[in-house]
């Protein structure tokens, strides 16, 4: 039995997004290079009002894979990264946390940040707990962000910036832009050929 057109189209869009890192030019490594965002995708089920309702005044779990600053211990990097995420959070009054709940909530909303993801890593795998990494570029932070509900990727984007450490202001700027795209409140484009991705 063939898949519904919308599902097939989103699967194709997700596959294309997974291939983007391999096709994109390498990040600029100059000292003043600022944040840059790559491609983005939204599932047909993406709804900003759902995100707001799920996070308004609540904790919002972040899962981090990879270490963008390998000269530092991973635990130190994630500890110093959390206030950077919080300072540049999306609009709802949420509090980012790394803590896993004692029992998995349903629905299970979370943000997954994969630093230096493998070229073949897609959002569907990420929301099912799979992460694969590639060697990083010294002085450059490359991150793949995926907003998950259960095992479904609701939105995804990628970005990079030159940065020297977790407290580098350019890292905060990167996350501010990343969150604007991942958790957009802009209306989606109308359906065209069974596909709804992108923004007006």
C-alpha positions as CSV (number, residue, x, y, z in Angstrom):
1,X,0.0,0.0,0.0
2,X,1.6,3.3,-1.0
3,X,2.4,5.9,1.6
4,X,0.2,9.1,1.8
5,X,1.7,11.8,-0.4
6,X,2.3,14.1,2.5
7,X,4.3,11.5,4.4
8,X,6.2,10.5,1.3
9,X,7.0,14.2,0.6
10,X,8.2,14.9,4.1
11,X,10.4,11.7,4.1
12,X,12.0,13.0,0.9
13,X,12.5,16.4,2.4
14,X,14.1,14.9,5.5
15,X,16.4,12.8,3.3
16,X,17.5,15.9,1.4
17,X,18.2,17.7,4.7
18,X,20.3,14.8,5.8
19,X,22.4,15.1,2.6
20,X,22.8,18.9,2.9
21,X,25.8,18.9,5.1
22,X,27.7,16.8,2.6
23,X,26.8,19.2,-0.2
24,X,27.2,22.5,1.5
25,X,30.5,24.5,1.5
26,X,32.6,24.2,4.6
27,X,32.0,26.8,7.4
28,X,34.0,30.0,7.3
29,X,36.8,29.8,9.8
30,X,37.9,33.4,9.8
31,X,38.3,35.1,13.2
32,X,35.2,37.3,12.7
33,X,33.0,34.7,11.0
34,X,29.5,35.0,12.5
35,X,26.6,32.6,12.6
36,X,25.2,31.0,9.4
37,X,22.2,28.8,9.1
38,X,21.8,26.0,6.5
39,X,18.6,24.3,5.4
40,X,15.4,23.8,7.4
41,X,12.4,21.5,7.3
42,X,9.1,21.3,9.2
43,X,6.8,18.3,9.5
44,X,3.2,18.8,8.4
45,X,2.4,18.3,12.1
46,X,4.5,21.3,13.3
47,X,2.5,23.9,15.2
48,X,4.0,26.8,17.1
49,X,0.9,26.9,19.4
50,X,1.6,23.3,20.4
51,X,5.2,24.2,21.2
52,X,4.1,27.2,23.3
53,X,1.5,25.1,25.2
54,X,4.0,22.4,25.9
55,X,6.8,24.7,27.2
56,X,5.0,27.8,28.7
57,X,6.4,28.1,32.2
58,X,7.8,24.5,31.9
59,X,11.1,22.9,31.7
60,X,12.2,21.8,28.2
61,X,14.7,19.0,27.9
62,X,17.8,19.4,25.8
63,X,19.9,16.4,24.7
64,X,23.4,17.2,23.6
65,X,25.5,14.8,21.5
66,X,29.1,15.6,20.6
67,X,31.6,18.1,22.0
68,X,32.2,21.3,20.0
69,X,35.3,22.2,22.1
70,X,37.2,18.9,22.4
71,X,40.1,20.6,24.3
72,X,37.6,20.9,27.2
73,X,35.9,18.1,29.1
74,X,32.5,17.4,27.7
75,X,30.8,17.8,31.1
76,X,32.4,21.3,31.4
77,X,31.2,22.3,27.9
78,X,27.6,21.2,28.5
79,X,27.5,22.9,31.9
80,X,28.8,26.2,30.4
81,X,26.5,25.8,27.4
82,X,23.2,25.6,29.3
83,X,23.2,29.3,30.4
84,X,24.0,30.3,26.8
85,X,21.0,28.3,25.6
86,X,18.8,29.9,28.3
87,X,20.0,33.4,27.5
88,X,19.0,33.0,23.9
89,X,15.9,30.8,24.4
90,X,12.8,30.9,22.1
91,X,9.9,33.1,23.1
92,X,7.9,30.9,25.6
93,X,9.0,31.4,29.3
94,X,10.6,28.0,29.4
95,X,13.6,26.7,31.3
96,X,16.1,24.5,29.5
97,X,17.3,21.4,31.4
98,X,19.4,18.4,30.7
99,X,17.6,16.3,33.4
100,X,15.7,13.3,32.1
101,X,12.3,12.8,33.8
102,X,11.9,9.8,36.1
103,X,9.2,8.6,33.7
104,X,9.1,9.4,30.0
105,X,6.3,11.9,29.4
106,X,3.8,11.4,26.6
107,X,4.0,13.3,24.4
108,X,7.8,13.6,24.9
109,X,8.9,17.0,23.6
110,X,12.6,17.7,23.5
111,X,15.4,19.5,21.7
112,X,18.4,17.5,20.4
113,X,21.6,19.3,19.5
114,X,24.1,17.3,17.6
115,X,27.5,18.9,17.3
116,X,29.5,17.8,14.2
117,X,26.9,15.3,13.0
118,X,27.7,12.7,10.4
119,X,26.7,13.6,6.9
120,X,24.2,10.8,6.7
121,X,22.4,11.6,10.0
122,X,18.8,12.6,9.6
123,X,16.2,14.0,11.9
124,X,14.1,10.8,12.0
125,X,17.1,8.9,13.4
126,X,17.9,11.6,15.9
127,X,14.3,11.5,17.3
128,X,14.7,7.8,17.7
129,X,17.9,8.2,19.8
130,X,20.5,7.7,17.1
131,X,23.5,10.1,16.8
132,X,26.5,9.7,14.6
133,X,29.4,12.2,14.6
134,X,32.2,13.2,12.3
135,X,35.5,15.0,13.1
136,X,35.0,18.6,13.9
137,X,36.8,21.7,12.4
138,X,39.0,23.5,14.9
139,X,37.6,26.9,15.8
140,X,34.2,26.2,14.2
141,X,31.0,25.1,16.0
142,X,28.7,23.1,13.7
143,X,25.3,22.1,15.2
144,X,22.3,20.2,13.9
145,X,19.2,21.0,15.9
146,X,16.1,18.8,15.9
147,X,12.8,19.5,17.7
148,X,11.2,16.1,18.6
149,X,7.8,14.9,19.7
150,X,8.1,11.3,20.7
151,X,9.9,9.7,17.7
152,X,8.7,12.4,15.2
153,X,10.9,15.2,14.1
154,X,8.7,18.3,14.0
155,X,11.4,20.7,12.8
156,X,15.1,20.7,12.0
157,X,17.9,23.1,11.0
158,X,21.6,23.4,11.1
159,X,24.0,26.2,11.7
160,X,27.7,27.0,12.3
161,X,29.9,29.8,13.5
162,X,33.5,30.5,14.4
163,X,33.9,30.3,18.2
164,X,36.7,29.8,20.7
165,X,34.7,28.5,23.6
166,X,31.3,28.1,25.2
167,X,31.3,31.8,26.3
168,X,32.1,33.2,22.9
169,X,29.3,35.7,22.0
170,X,29.1,34.3,18.5
171,X,27.8,31.0,20.0
172,X,24.9,32.8,21.7
173,X,24.1,34.5,18.4
174,X,24.1,31.2,16.6
175,X,21.6,29.7,19.1
176,X,19.4,32.8,19.0
177,X,19.1,32.4,15.2
178,X,18.7,28.6,15.4
179,X,15.8,28.8,17.8
180,X,14.0,31.4,15.6
181,X,14.0,28.9,12.8
182,X,13.4,25.7,14.8
183,X,10.5,27.2,16.7
184,X,9.1,29.6,14.1
185,X,5.8,31.3,14.6
186,X,5.6,32.2,11.0
187,X,2.8,30.7,8.9
188,X,3.7,27.7,6.8
189,X,3.5,27.8,3.0
190,X,0.4,26.2,1.6
191,X,0.5,22.6,0.4
192,X,2.1,22.2,-3.0
193,X,2.3,18.8,-4.6
194,X,1.7,17.2,-1.1
195,X,4.6,19.1,0.5
196,X,4.6,21.7,3.2
197,X,8.1,22.9,4.2
198,X,9.6,26.3,4.8
199,X,8.1,29.7,5.7
200,X,6.6,32.7,3.9
